[in-house]
């Protein structure tokens, strides 16, 4: 064992050994209990960041711990490799996206191996590989055959910068989730997955995920958005057509004084045709198409609309009411039409006030009268119905069901359950994605590609134009095909590609058998490994990736490919890595490498000005408050980097970067190294202590007990809570206890044996966290096999029993003495000892004792 701790030397040694032995490669073994540990796979940007390091370190600790517990652990890694950045890089560098992507994959794989993660690299996959997306195309065809997929023209979110459509979930505050630019509405023919067929089941499933963070399931429930109400039909004046409206407030239908249609509503052109309002209406629709139409953004807009020139009839009041198109009506919620009741909805109240529309009260408080003309705001509380014909006097909550039933009886509506969730539009007008395996034929319509012709591969020689438009539609050798059904030679291949979230919705199933060439996956392998036992990733994926993955697993079940609905048993959403922002007035944001210390302040290396240290925020390239893991690993080693990521905060909390904390972790590892080095001659000459613990005395006895306490603490912190920070803290205390065994003093055989037990335990408890240094120390301790083949330490309950207990003794609630007693002392004996104590006698004197209160093993209070 070297005298000095040399991280780079040690880490390179063990990484080579692990790779050579293929120690992390696994296969199905029915004699062992399986454990599938998975972190969300990364996009191959070319560089790992501290968020990656923290996420994957958390997962690696759990994987290594479970191996030592005897589980057959699957811990794979791969690449979510399709996407826009590859296209942008290809355009900038005049290359093919595949070349850029695979170069990045090679770079990131090297970086991940340098940190010592225990991945089964034989299962590595990249979603941009035809070997992978062949089966995605196959699955698309199977879904098409089962009527789970359809194509229609629809107004969708369009990003002019990315030149592609976006799902609602990919629009964040009106901006594209990928590039951050404004999104607008555009009509296109698109492919959709029928995720709404699973809305009820996805919602019900949220309550069957007890080991998911409540925040995540709440976000999914909100996105699915179940509403119970009624669909009401409003006849259009002078027309046989009707406008169906979904509402959860059918109790207020008598108060509806106008309807509002979403600007995208297909009836609007017909309603305003040849009316004086036609031009104004179309100008309004054009204006709306350039705005973010997400529900979140619409909430912040000033309410505005235009009268279409059409009227409809309220089915219960028979009142003729105007039809508007308004910016707050959403086509993707309900029917795209809103029944507006200004007396009882504040948004409708504001709109009515702005456009001078009627207000009719239909609910009032039990003990108070209201006046619609003098109201300054909508009445939105419960009450009794008025101006509602035969429903007058009924509580409005009771009226909900009564009015819905009445509407059904007169054929003017029906009870309805509505979901906010919309079908998933998966067509993207990009090149770097999975080609949609369909052919458009003038004779046959839409025809699937024959399975024998899969995969439909992306052209390797395609040149991406500077404007970012996909070249697929312009490449005749790709787009022009023969119809597989009728043989027409002028058929066209679909030139859209799939949303990249499709790839990440089933990759965890493919990991079970990545080399399977005869089917989407080996059913026996999936049966053994799935579902994932522990999934780890950011909460930002709660709606997109996690919801889609749950949906896809249900699809696979309905296709008879799997037997379960939920893909992930346990979910851990780790906190963000955060660091203070630094800037100077001349150069703006500065990275840590662009600053230098000088007399209690920081200076900008570029200009010498004083650096302003701002608030702590999520690490971001744009704000330069990032730490390069490679620099950190080069300076301190992978183990120190891993240790800090785990020690600084519990995994579900945000990690605030602290350079002093990193230094402290490095010192701690050096301390363990010195402890072992100093005591190596002592402990390698003896066996681990296994005799009667009653034979141990003094510091050795304290160390023996502390070791068992530490095993219990660390085991519970990892197994039950994933609180690695407190587990590490407990090991630090044990290391301190070891240092009390003075290496300069000659130790007895028992003391050496106990010390060996303690150091062995430290190494094994830390091995999942800092695997390189512990492997090296473990080898120095005379062990031939890896720590991964060692059993996780177990503690003895009897070793946790205290030798003595300290009782606090109070007189009238004030501390007066302490008693050191045997742990099994009975209540009467402790009372006698307390009353005989000289200090207590001094305070009691000759006063009578009224009562003595005893709290077992803690406190005695004598009341006089």
ABEGO torsion letter per residue (X at the ends): XBABBBAAAAAAAAAAAAAAAGAABBBBBAABBBBBBBBBBBBBAGBBBAAAAAAAAAAAAAAAAAAAAGBBBBBBBBBBABEAAAAAAAAAAGBBAAAAAAAAAAAAAAAAAAAGBBBBAAABBBAABAAAAAAAAAAAAAAAAAGABBBBBBBBBBBAAAGBBBBAAABBGGBBAAAGBBBBBBBBBBBBBBAAAAAAAAAAAAAABAABBAAAAAAAAAAAGBBBBBBBBBBBBGBABBBBBBBABAAAAAABABBBBBAABAAAAAAABGBAAAAAAAAAAAAAAABBABAAAAAABBBBBBBAGBBBBBAAAGBBBBBBBBAABBAABEAGBBBBBAAABAAAAAAAAAAGBBBBBABBBAABBBBAAABABBBABBEBBBGAEAABGBBAAAAAAAAAAAAAAAGAEBBBBBBABBBBBABBABABBBBBBBBBBAAAEBBBBBAAAOBBBBBAABBBBAAGBBAAAABAAAABBBBAAAGBAABBBBABBBBAAAAAAAAAAAAABAABAABABBAAAAAAAOBBABBBEBAAAAABAAAAAAAAAAAAAAAGABABABABABBBBBBBBBBBBBBBAAAEBBBAAABBBBGGBBBBAAAGBBBBBBBBBBBBAAAGBBBBAAAAAAAAEAAAAAAAAAAABBAABBBBBBAAAAAAAAAAAAAAAAAAAAAAAAAAABBBBABBAAABBEAAAAAAAAAAAAAAAAAAAAAAAGBAAAAAAAAAAAAAAAAABBAABBBBAAAAAAAAAAAAAAAAAAAAABAAAAAAAAAAAGBABBAAABBBBBBBAAAABBABBBBBBBBGGBBABBBBBBAABBAAAAAAAAAABAAAAAAAEABBBABBBBBBGABBBBBX
